[in-house]
Amino acid sequence: MKINSDIFRAYDIRGIYPEEINENAAYLIGRAYVKFLGKKN
C-alpha cells in the first residue's frame, strides 16, 4: 500500500478517512515507527 506523504505534518498525522488514512495505513505507520525507534538494551 502506498501512503500519501501529505498526511504527515510537523507534529501529527492528518488525513481523510478512509481515502487518505485507514486501518491498514495506521498499522503500517505504527510498524514503521517501531522499526525507527529500534530495540533498546
mmCIF entry with sequence, helices, sheets and N, C-alpha, C, O atoms, coordinates in Angstrom:
data_MODEL
# 
_entry.id   MODEL 
# 
_entity.id                         1 
_entity.type                       polymer 
_entity.pdbx_number_of_molecules   1 
# 
_entity_poly.entity_id                      1 
_entity_poly.type                           'polypeptide(L)' 
_entity_poly.nstd_linkage                   no 
_entity_poly.nstd_monomer                   no 
_entity_poly.pdbx_seq_one_letter_code       MKINSDIFRAYDIRGIYPEEINENAAYLIGRAYVKFLGKKN 
_entity_poly.pdbx_seq_one_letter_code_can   MKINSDIFRAYDIRGIYPEEINENAAYLIGRAYVKFLGKKN 
_entity_poly.pdbx_strand_id                 A 
# 
loop_
_entity_poly_seq.entity_id 
_entity_poly_seq.num 
_entity_poly_seq.mon_id 
_entity_poly_seq.hetero 
1 1  MET n 
1 2  LYS n 
1 3  ILE n 
1 4  ASN n 
1 5  SER n 
1 6  ASP n 
1 7  ILE n 
1 8  PHE n 
1 9  ARG n 
1 10 ALA n 
1 11 TYR n 
1 12 ASP n 
1 13 ILE n 
1 14 ARG n 
1 15 GLY n 
1 16 ILE n 
1 17 TYR n 
1 18 PRO n 
1 19 GLU n 
1 20 GLU n 
1 21 ILE n 
1 22 ASN n 
1 23 GLU n 
1 24 ASN n 
1 25 ALA n 
1 26 ALA n 
1 27 TYR n 
1 28 LEU n 
1 29 ILE n 
1 30 GLY n 
1 31 ARG n 
1 32 ALA n 
1 33 TYR n 
1 34 VAL n 
1 35 LYS n 
1 36 PHE n 
1 37 LEU n 
1 38 GLY n 
1 39 LYS n 
1 40 LYS n 
1 41 ASN n 
# 
_struct_asym.id          A 
_struct_asym.entity_id   1 
# 
loop_
_struct_conf.conf_type_id 
_struct_conf.id 
_struct_conf.pdbx_PDB_helix_id 
_struct_conf.beg_label_comp_id 
_struct_conf.beg_label_asym_id 
_struct_conf.beg_label_seq_id 
_struct_conf.pdbx_beg_PDB_ins_code 
_struct_conf.end_label_comp_id 
_struct_conf.end_label_asym_id 
_struct_conf.end_label_seq_id 
_struct_conf.pdbx_end_PDB_ins_code 
_struct_conf.beg_auth_comp_id 
_struct_conf.beg_auth_asym_id 
_struct_conf.beg_auth_seq_id 
_struct_conf.end_auth_comp_id 
_struct_conf.end_auth_asym_id 
_struct_conf.end_auth_seq_id 
_struct_conf.pdbx_PDB_helix_class 
_struct_conf.details 
_struct_conf.pdbx_PDB_helix_length 
HELX_P HELX_P1 AA1 SER A 5  ? ILE A 7  ? SER A 5  ILE A 7  5 ? 3  
HELX_P HELX_P2 AA2 GLU A 23 ? LEU A 37 ? GLU A 23 LEU A 37 1 ? 15 
# 
_struct_conf_type.id          HELX_P 
_struct_conf_type.criteria    ? 
_struct_conf_type.reference   ? 
# 
loop_
_atom_site.group_PDB 
_atom_site.id 
_atom_site.type_symbol 
_atom_site.label_atom_id 
_atom_site.label_alt_id 
_atom_site.label_comp_id 
_atom_site.label_asym_id 
_atom_site.label_entity_id 
_atom_site.label_seq_id 
_atom_site.pdbx_PDB_ins_code 
_atom_site.Cartn_x 
_atom_site.Cartn_y 
_atom_site.Cartn_z 
_atom_site.occupancy 
_atom_site.B_iso_or_equiv 
_atom_site.pdbx_formal_charge 
_atom_site.auth_seq_id 
_atom_site.auth_comp_id 
_atom_site.auth_asym_id 
_atom_site.auth_atom_id 
_atom_site.pdbx_PDB_model_num 
ATOM 1   N N  . MET A 1 1  ? 0.843   -1.179 0.000  1.00 0.00 ? 1  MET A N  1 
ATOM 2   C CA . MET A 1 1  ? 0.000   0.000  0.000  1.00 0.00 ? 1  MET A CA 1 
ATOM 3   C C  . MET A 1 1  ? 0.887   1.239  0.000  1.00 0.00 ? 1  MET A C  1 
ATOM 4   O O  . MET A 1 1  ? 1.849   1.312  0.764  1.00 0.00 ? 1  MET A O  1 
ATOM 5   N N  . LYS A 1 2  ? 0.577   2.194  -0.832 1.00 0.00 ? 2  LYS A N  1 
ATOM 6   C CA . LYS A 1 2  ? 1.296   3.460  -0.871 1.00 0.00 ? 2  LYS A CA 1 
ATOM 7   C C  . LYS A 1 2  ? 0.530   4.472  -0.023 1.00 0.00 ? 2  LYS A C  1 
ATOM 8   O O  . LYS A 1 2  ? -0.679  4.641  -0.176 1.00 0.00 ? 2  LYS A O  1 
ATOM 9   N N  . ILE A 1 3  ? 1.256   5.142  0.874  1.00 0.00 ? 3  ILE A N  1 
ATOM 10  C CA . ILE A 1 3  ? 0.654   6.137  1.758  1.00 0.00 ? 3  ILE A CA 1 
ATOM 11  C C  . ILE A 1 3  ? 1.025   7.525  1.255  1.00 0.00 ? 3  ILE A C  1 
ATOM 12  O O  . ILE A 1 3  ? 2.193   7.807  0.986  1.00 0.00 ? 3  ILE A O  1 
ATOM 13  N N  . ASN A 1 4  ? 0.032   8.380  1.130  1.00 0.00 ? 4  ASN A N  1 
ATOM 14  C CA . ASN A 1 4  ? 0.240   9.750  0.674  1.00 0.00 ? 4  ASN A CA 1 
ATOM 15  C C  . ASN A 1 4  ? 1.061   10.513 1.714  1.00 0.00 ? 4  ASN A C  1 
ATOM 16  O O  . ASN A 1 4  ? 0.651   10.608 2.871  1.00 0.00 ? 4  ASN A O  1 
ATOM 17  N N  . SER A 1 5  ? 2.198   11.049 1.321  1.00 0.00 ? 5  SER A N  1 
ATOM 18  C CA . SER A 1 5  ? 3.077   11.746 2.266  1.00 0.00 ? 5  SER A CA 1 
ATOM 19  C C  . SER A 1 5  ? 2.485   13.062 2.763  1.00 0.00 ? 5  SER A C  1 
ATOM 20  O O  . SER A 1 5  ? 2.988   13.629 3.733  1.00 0.00 ? 5  SER A O  1 
ATOM 21  N N  . ASP A 1 6  ? 1.437   13.556 2.126  1.00 0.00 ? 6  ASP A N  1 
ATOM 22  C CA . ASP A 1 6  ? 0.806   14.809 2.556  1.00 0.00 ? 6  ASP A CA 1 
ATOM 23  C C  . ASP A 1 6  ? 0.093   14.687 3.903  1.00 0.00 ? 6  ASP A C  1 
ATOM 24  O O  . ASP A 1 6  ? -0.236  15.703 4.514  1.00 0.00 ? 6  ASP A O  1 
ATOM 25  N N  . ILE A 1 7  ? -0.152  13.467 4.375  1.00 0.00 ? 7  ILE A N  1 
ATOM 26  C CA . ILE A 1 7  ? -0.841  13.302 5.659  1.00 0.00 ? 7  ILE A CA 1 
ATOM 27  C C  . ILE A 1 7  ? 0.082   13.566 6.841  1.00 0.00 ? 7  ILE A C  1 
ATOM 28  O O  . ILE A 1 7  ? -0.392  13.766 7.959  1.00 0.00 ? 7  ILE A O  1 
ATOM 29  N N  . PHE A 1 8  ? 1.395   13.571 6.612  1.00 0.00 ? 8  PHE A N  1 
ATOM 30  C CA . PHE A 1 8  ? 2.357   13.781 7.695  1.00 0.00 ? 8  PHE A CA 1 
ATOM 31  C C  . PHE A 1 8  ? 2.624   15.265 7.881  1.00 0.00 ? 8  PHE A C  1 
ATOM 32  O O  . PHE A 1 8  ? 3.025   15.957 6.946  1.00 0.00 ? 8  PHE A O  1 
ATOM 33  N N  . ARG A 1 9  ? 2.397   15.749 9.105  1.00 0.00 ? 9  ARG A N  1 
ATOM 34  C CA . ARG A 1 9  ? 2.641   17.149 9.460  1.00 0.00 ? 9  ARG A CA 1 
ATOM 35  C C  . ARG A 1 9  ? 3.827   17.202 10.410 1.00 0.00 ? 9  ARG A C  1 
ATOM 36  O O  . ARG A 1 9  ? 4.412   16.169 10.733 1.00 0.00 ? 9  ARG A O  1 
ATOM 37  N N  . ALA A 1 10 ? 4.180   18.382 10.852 1.00 0.00 ? 10 ALA A N  1 
ATOM 38  C CA . ALA A 1 10 ? 5.335   18.529 11.742 1.00 0.00 ? 10 ALA A CA 1 
ATOM 39  C C  . ALA A 1 10 ? 5.152   17.751 13.048 1.00 0.00 ? 10 ALA A C  1 
ATOM 40  O O  . ALA A 1 10 ? 6.096   17.131 13.538 1.00 0.00 ? 10 ALA A O  1 
ATOM 41  N N  . TYR A 1 11 ? 3.945   17.782 13.611 1.00 0.00 ? 11 TYR A N  1 
ATOM 42  C CA . TYR A 1 11 ? 3.736   17.157 14.912 1.00 0.00 ? 11 TYR A CA 1 
ATOM 43  C C  . TYR A 1 11 ? 2.573   16.175 14.953 1.00 0.00 ? 11 TYR A C  1 
ATOM 44  O O  . TYR A 1 11 ? 2.198   15.722 16.035 1.00 0.00 ? 11 TYR A O  1 
ATOM 45  N N  . ASP A 1 12 ? 1.998   15.838 13.817 1.00 0.00 ? 12 ASP A N  1 
ATOM 46  C CA . ASP A 1 12 ? 0.900   14.884 13.817 1.00 0.00 ? 12 ASP A CA 1 
ATOM 47  C C  . ASP A 1 12 ? 0.697   14.282 12.435 1.00 0.00 ? 12 ASP A C  1 
ATOM 48  O O  . ASP A 1 12 ? 1.418   14.589 11.486 1.00 0.00 ? 12 ASP A O  1 
ATOM 49  N N  . ILE A 1 13 ? -0.295  13.423 12.353 1.00 0.00 ? 13 ILE A N  1 
ATOM 50  C CA . ILE A 1 13 ? -0.674  12.782 11.097 1.00 0.00 ? 13 ILE A CA 1 
ATOM 51  C C  . ILE A 1 13 ? -2.148  13.092 10.887 1.00 0.00 ? 13 ILE A C  1 
ATOM 52  O O  . ILE A 1 13 ? -2.972  12.818 11.759 1.00 0.00 ? 13 ILE A O  1 
ATOM 53  N N  . ARG A 1 14 ? -2.484  13.662 9.736  1.00 0.00 ? 14 ARG A N  1 
ATOM 54  C CA . ARG A 1 14 ? -3.874  14.028 9.443  1.00 0.00 ? 14 ARG A CA 1 
ATOM 55  C C  . ARG A 1 14 ? -4.248  13.525 8.063  1.00 0.00 ? 14 ARG A C  1 
ATOM 56  O O  . ARG A 1 14 ? -3.467  13.625 7.116  1.00 0.00 ? 14 ARG A O  1 
ATOM 57  N N  . GLY A 1 15 ? -5.445  12.986 7.963  1.00 0.00 ? 15 GLY A N  1 
ATOM 58  C CA . GLY A 1 15 ? -5.923  12.521 6.679  1.00 0.00 ? 15 GLY A CA 1 
ATOM 59  C C  . GLY A 1 15 ? -7.410  12.262 6.719  1.00 0.00 ? 15 GLY A C  1 
ATOM 60  O O  . GLY A 1 15 ? -7.999  12.126 7.791  1.00 0.00 ? 15 GLY A O  1 
ATOM 61  N N  . ILE A 1 16 ? -8.009  12.196 5.564  1.00 0.00 ? 16 ILE A N  1 
ATOM 62  C CA . ILE A 1 16 ? -9.439  11.918 5.443  1.00 0.00 ? 16 ILE A CA 1 
ATOM 63  C C  . ILE A 1 16 ? -9.640  10.411 5.446  1.00 0.00 ? 16 ILE A C  1 
ATOM 64  O O  . ILE A 1 16 ? -9.029  9.689  4.658  1.00 0.00 ? 16 ILE A O  1 
ATOM 65  N N  . TYR A 1 17 ? -10.502 9.945  6.342  1.00 0.00 ? 17 TYR A N  1 
ATOM 66  C CA . TYR A 1 17 ? -10.818 8.526  6.440  1.00 0.00 ? 17 TYR A CA 1 
ATOM 67  C C  . TYR A 1 17 ? -11.960 8.199  5.499  1.00 0.00 ? 17 TYR A C  1 
ATOM 68  O O  . TYR A 1 17 ? -12.931 8.955  5.471  1.00 0.00 ? 17 TYR A O  1 
ATOM 69  N N  . PRO A 1 18 ? -11.912 7.169  4.759  1.00 0.00 ? 18 PRO A N  1 
ATOM 70  C CA . PRO A 1 18 ? -10.859 6.192  4.531  1.00 0.00 ? 18 PRO A CA 1 
ATOM 71  C C  . PRO A 1 18 ? -10.026 6.475  3.278  1.00 0.00 ? 18 PRO A C  1 
ATOM 72  O O  . PRO A 1 18 ? -9.228  5.628  2.877  1.00 0.00 ? 18 PRO A O  1 
ATOM 73  N N  . GLU A 1 19 ? -10.191 7.639  2.654  1.00 0.00 ? 19 GLU A N  1 
ATOM 74  C CA . GLU A 1 19 ? -9.473  7.911  1.408  1.00 0.00 ? 19 GLU A CA 1 
ATOM 75  C C  . GLU A 1 19 ? -7.964  8.038  1.611  1.00 0.00 ? 19 GLU A C  1 
ATOM 76  O O  . GLU A 1 19 ? -7.189  7.464  0.847  1.00 0.00 ? 19 GLU A O  1 
ATOM 77  N N  . GLU A 1 20 ? -7.543  8.779  2.626  1.00 0.00 ? 20 GLU A N  1 
ATOM 78  C CA . GLU A 1 20 ? -6.117  9.049  2.821  1.00 0.00 ? 20 GLU A CA 1 
ATOM 79  C C  . GLU A 1 20 ? -5.486  8.198  3.919  1.00 0.00 ? 20 GLU A C  1 
ATOM 80  O O  . GLU A 1 20 ? -4.307  7.851  3.844  1.00 0.00 ? 20 GLU A O  1 
ATOM 81  N N  . ILE A 1 21 ? -6.265  7.867  4.927  1.00 0.00 ? 21 ILE A N  1 
ATOM 82  C CA . ILE A 1 21 ? -5.751  7.035  6.019  1.00 0.00 ? 21 ILE A CA 1 
ATOM 83  C C  . ILE A 1 21 ? -6.844  6.063  6.443  1.00 0.00 ? 21 ILE A C  1 
ATOM 84  O O  . ILE A 1 21 ? -8.009  6.435  6.589  1.00 0.00 ? 21 ILE A O  1 
ATOM 85  N N  . ASN A 1 22 ? -6.445  4.818  6.636  1.00 0.00 ? 22 ASN A N  1 
ATOM 86  C CA . ASN A 1 22 ? -7.387  3.784  7.047  1.00 0.00 ? 22 ASN A CA 1 
ATOM 87  C C  . ASN A 1 22 ? -6.675  2.836  8.015  1.00 0.00 ? 22 ASN A C  1 
ATOM 88  O O  . ASN A 1 22 ? -5.557  3.113  8.449  1.00 0.00 ? 22 ASN A O  1 
ATOM 89  N N  . GLU A 1 23 ? -7.317  1.731  8.349  1.00 0.00 ? 23 GLU A N  1 
ATOM 90  C CA . GLU A 1 23 ? -6.742  0.805  9.316  1.00 0.00 ? 23 GLU A CA 1 
ATOM 91  C C  . GLU A 1 23 ? -5.397  0.271  8.851  1.00 0.00 ? 23 GLU A C  1 
ATOM 92  O O  . GLU A 1 23 ? -4.461  0.173  9.644  1.00 0.00 ? 23 GLU A O  1 
ATOM 93  N N  . ASN A 1 24 ? -5.292  -0.072 7.583  1.00 0.00 ? 24 ASN A N  1 
ATOM 94  C CA . ASN A 1 24 ? -4.044  -0.611 7.052  1.00 0.00 ? 24 ASN A CA 1 
ATOM 95  C C  . ASN A 1 24 ? -2.933  0.437  7.099  1.00 0.00 ? 24 ASN A C  1 
ATOM 96  O O  . ASN A 1 24 ? -1.800  0.118  7.460  1.00 0.00 ? 24 ASN A O  1 
ATOM 97  N N  . ALA A 1 25 ? -3.242  1.669  6.741  1.00 0.00 ? 25 ALA A N  1 
ATOM 98  C CA . ALA A 1 25 ? -2.246  2.741  6.788  1.00 0.00 ? 25 ALA A CA 1 
ATOM 99  C C  . ALA A 1 25 ? -1.787  2.968  8.226  1.00 0.00 ? 25 ALA A C  1 
ATOM 100 O O  . ALA A 1 25 ? -0.594  3.142  8.473  1.00 0.00 ? 25 ALA A O  1 
ATOM 101 N N  . ALA A 1 26 ? -2.713  2.967  9.169  1.00 0.00 ? 26 ALA A N  1 
ATOM 102 C CA . ALA A 1 26 ? -2.353  3.159  10.576 1.00 0.00 ? 26 ALA A CA 1 
ATOM 103 C C  . ALA A 1 26 ? -1.448  2.028  11.060 1.00 0.00 ? 26 ALA A C  1 
ATOM 104 O O  . ALA A 1 26 ? -0.492  2.267  11.798 1.00 0.00 ? 26 ALA A O  1 
ATOM 105 N N  . TYR A 1 27 ? -1.743  0.818  10.650 1.00 0.00 ? 27 TYR A N  1 
ATOM 106 C CA . TYR A 1 27 ? -0.915  -0.332 11.013 1.00 0.00 ? 27 TYR A CA 1 
ATOM 107 C C  . TYR A 1 27 ? 0.497   -0.186 10.452 1.00 0.00 ? 27 TYR A C  1 
ATOM 108 O O  . TYR A 1 27 ? 1.475   -0.403 11.168 1.00 0.00 ? 27 TYR A O  1 
ATOM 109 N N  . LEU A 1 28 ? 0.607   0.179  9.185  1.00 0.00 ? 28 LEU A N  1 
ATOM 110 C CA . LEU A 1 28 ? 1.917   0.330  8.552  1.00 0.00 ? 28 LEU A CA 1 
ATOM 111 C C  . LEU A 1 28 ? 2.718   1.472  9.169  1.00 0.00 ? 28 LEU A C  1 
ATOM 112 O O  . LEU A 1 28 ? 3.931   1.357  9.347  1.00 0.00 ? 28 LEU A O  1 
ATOM 113 N N  . ILE A 1 29 ? 2.051   2.565  9.492  1.00 0.00 ? 29 ILE A N  1 
ATOM 114 C CA . ILE A 1 29 ? 2.731   3.690  10.143 1.00 0.00 ? 29 ILE A CA 1 
ATOM 115 C C  . ILE A 1 29 ? 3.235   3.264  11.521 1.00 0.00 ? 29 ILE A C  1 
ATOM 116 O O  . ILE A 1 29 ? 4.355   3.605  11.904 1.00 0.00 ? 29 ILE A O  1 
ATOM 117 N N  . GLY A 1 30 ? 2.422   2.530  12.259 1.00 0.00 ? 30 GLY A N  1 
ATOM 118 C CA . GLY A 1 30 ? 2.833   2.032  13.571 1.00 0.00 ? 30 GLY A CA 1 
ATOM 119 C C  . GLY A 1 30 ? 4.031   1.108  13.487 1.00 0.00 ? 30 GLY A C  1 
ATOM 120 O O  . GLY A 1 30 ? 4.953   1.214  14.297 1.00 0.00 ? 30 GLY A O  1 
ATOM 121 N N  . ARG A 1 31 ? 4.033   0.208  12.523 1.00 0.00 ? 31 ARG A N  1 
ATOM 122 C CA . ARG A 1 31 ? 5.179   -0.697 12.342 1.00 0.00 ? 31 ARG A CA 1 
ATOM 123 C C  . ARG A 1 31 ? 6.441   0.072  11.989 1.00 0.00 ? 31 ARG A C  1 
ATOM 124 O O  . ARG A 1 31 ? 7.520   -0.232 12.498 1.00 0.00 ? 31 ARG A O  1 
ATOM 125 N N  . ALA A 1 32 ? 6.310   1.062  11.121 1.00 0.00 ? 32 ALA A N  1 
ATOM 126 C CA . ALA A 1 32 ? 7.471   1.863  10.724 1.00 0.00 ? 32 ALA A CA 1 
ATOM 127 C C  . ALA A 1 32 ? 8.013   2.642  11.919 1.00 0.00 ? 32 ALA A C  1 
ATOM 128 O O  . ALA A 1 32 ? 9.226   2.787  12.066 1.00 0.00 ? 32 ALA A O  1 
ATOM 129 N N  . TYR A 1 33 ? 7.130   3.139  12.766 1.00 0.00 ? 33 TYR A N  1 
ATOM 130 C CA . TYR A 1 33 ? 7.546   3.894  13.950 1.00 0.00 ? 33 TYR A CA 1 
ATOM 131 C C  . TYR A 1 33 ? 8.340   3.006  14.905 1.00 0.00 ? 33 TYR A C  1 
ATOM 132 O O  . TYR A 1 33 ? 9.377   3.416  15.427 1.00 0.00 ? 33 TYR A O  1 
ATOM 133 N N  . VAL A 1 34 ? 7.854   1.804  15.125 1.00 0.00 ? 34 VAL A N  1 
ATOM 134 C CA . VAL A 1 34 ? 8.556   0.861  15.999 1.00 0.00 ? 34 VAL A CA 1 
ATOM 135 C C  . VAL A 1 34 ? 9.920   0.514  15.411 1.00 0.00 ? 34 VAL A C  1 
ATOM 136 O O  . VAL A 1 34 ? 10.911  0.453  16.138 1.00 0.00 ? 34 VAL A O  1 
ATOM 137 N N  . LYS A 1 35 ? 9.976   0.290  14.119 1.00 0.00 ? 35 LYS A N  1 
ATOM 138 C CA . LYS A 1 35 ? 11.254  -0.020 13.466 1.00 0.00 ? 35 LYS A CA 1 
ATOM 139 C C  . LYS A 1 35 ? 12.208  1.170  13.560 1.00 0.00 ? 35 LYS A C  1 
ATOM 140 O O  . LYS A 1 35 ? 13.407  0.987  13.773 1.00 0.00 ? 35 LYS A O  1 
ATOM 141 N N  . PHE A 1 36 ? 11.689  2.379  13.404 1.00 0.00 ? 36 PHE A N  1 
ATOM 142 C CA . PHE A 1 36 ? 12.501  3.586  13.502 1.00 0.00 ? 36 PHE A CA 1 
ATOM 143 C C  . PHE A 1 36 ? 13.113  3.730  14.895 1.00 0.00 ? 36 PHE A C  1 
ATOM 144 O O  . PHE A 1 36 ? 14.288  4.070  15.028 1.00 0.00 ? 36 PHE A O  1 
ATOM 145 N N  . LEU A 1 37 ? 12.312  3.472  15.930 1.00 0.00 ? 37 LEU A N  1 
ATOM 146 C CA . LEU A 1 37 ? 12.806  3.596  17.298 1.00 0.00 ? 37 LEU A CA 1 
ATOM 147 C C  . LEU A 1 37 ? 13.853  2.540  17.617 1.00 0.00 ? 37 LEU A C  1 
ATOM 148 O O  . LEU A 1 37 ? 14.797  2.796  18.365 1.00 0.00 ? 37 LEU A O  1 
ATOM 149 N N  . GLY A 1 38 ? 13.684  1.367  17.055 1.00 0.00 ? 38 GLY A N  1 
ATOM 150 C CA . GLY A 1 38 ? 14.649  0.298  17.262 1.00 0.00 ? 38 GLY A CA 1 
ATOM 151 C C  . GLY A 1 38 ? 14.605  -0.288 18.657 1.00 0.00 ? 38 GLY A C  1 
ATOM 152 O O  . GLY A 1 38 ? 13.886  0.185  19.537 1.00 0.00 ? 38 GLY A O  1 
ATOM 153 N N  . LYS A 1 39 ? 15.391  -1.322 18.829 1.00 0.00 ? 39 LYS A N  1 
ATOM 154 C CA . LYS A 1 39 ? 15.456  -2.020 20.101 1.00 0.00 ? 39 LYS A CA 1 
ATOM 155 C C  . LYS A 1 39 ? 16.472  -1.337 21.005 1.00 0.00 ? 39 LYS A C  1 
ATOM 156 O O  . LYS A 1 39 ? 17.583  -1.016 20.582 1.00 0.00 ? 39 LYS A O  1 
ATOM 157 N N  . LYS A 1 40 ? 16.079  -1.121 22.243 1.00 0.00 ? 40 LYS A N  1 
ATOM 158 C CA . LYS A 1 40 ? 16.994  -0.537 23.224 1.00 0.00 ? 40 LYS A CA 1 
ATOM 159 C C  . LYS A 1 40 ? 17.410  -1.615 24.212 1.00 0.00 ? 40 LYS A C  1 
ATOM 160 O O  . LYS A 1 40 ? 16.590  -2.420 24.653 1.00 0.00 ? 40 LYS A O  1 
ATOM 161 N N  . ASN A 1 41 ? 18.659  -1.619 24.544 1.00 0.00 ? 41 ASN A N  1 
ATOM 162 C CA . ASN A 1 41 ? 19.177  -2.587 25.523 1.00 0.00 ? 41 ASN A CA 1 
ATOM 163 C C  . ASN A 1 41 ? 19.487  -1.907 26.825 1.00 0.00 ? 41 ASN A C  1 
ATOM 164 O O  . ASN A 1 41 ? 19.932  -2.557 27.770 1.00 0.00 ? 41 ASN A O  1 
# 
